[in-house]
Amino acid sequence: MEVKVRKISALFVLLFLSWSVMAQETEEKTSVELSQQVINPATLAWQLQLEEFGIFKTNNADGFAQNFRLRGIIPLEKGKLLPFPQLIRVIAFLNTAPGGPTGLGDITINQFFILAKESWGQFGAGWNLQIPTATSPELGSPQWELGPAFTVTFTNLGNWQMYWIWQNFFSISHNSEYGNRNVTALQPNIFYTWSNGIYAGMEPLWQLDYETGKVAIPLNLRLGYVWAGKLKYNAYIEPEFMAYRSEGFPYNQNDFGIRLGFRWYLPIKSN
């Protein structure tokens, strides 16, 4: 199984490097404004995102684990029925449990409506749906989950940018069998961008279990590079460690891992 995981990781790295080389052949000058548009999670742009999270240490478990994430983002302009721009994000996982099986994880669908856009940034709200598609109990939740989501973006900060994404997941099926699963996740995104397309920052996912009040607070540091060719590109590396976890917190058990990510963007139109 460990050999299989290594092959999956090696394939991703190979794909990552090959696309980087191809993109750099048509590289154009990257500005701070372009970089900030690309790394802004609320930018209205078609996107395809690949991310490999290699987990080298897991709480109370032995063996290498990994989460491979495929995320597609669909932007929609204002319509007659809903007069707000919106982003639909579809997220799928191929996971490996520490010392356990490899298989599909849960699928998550997010929809954010951009309700206000001001000189300081923008505000959005929407919903999340988590679908229990995991092929093994170790790879996901057995319950359907639904909840509201909110996002606030601050962009008028010079080379700095700050985004806050707040998501909630409330179990709506099998509660009598598995118990209530009511979790909130807050993701602070703070980035500094240089004029050469290099950026650095953090976007950890902090979680709170509404039922018990227990929390998980990981911290990470992302170093990335944005460039432009026929499309827009974003590549990054991101080590992450668990800074604090309440005793008995049942969900995020990752103690240390490293993410490698690569993202494609269709040309972004100026609004």
Summary of the structure (lengths in Angstrom):
residues: 271
radius of gyration: 18.7
end to end distance: 48.5
largest distance: 56.8
contacts: 873
relative contact order: 0.18
helix: 14%
strand: 54%
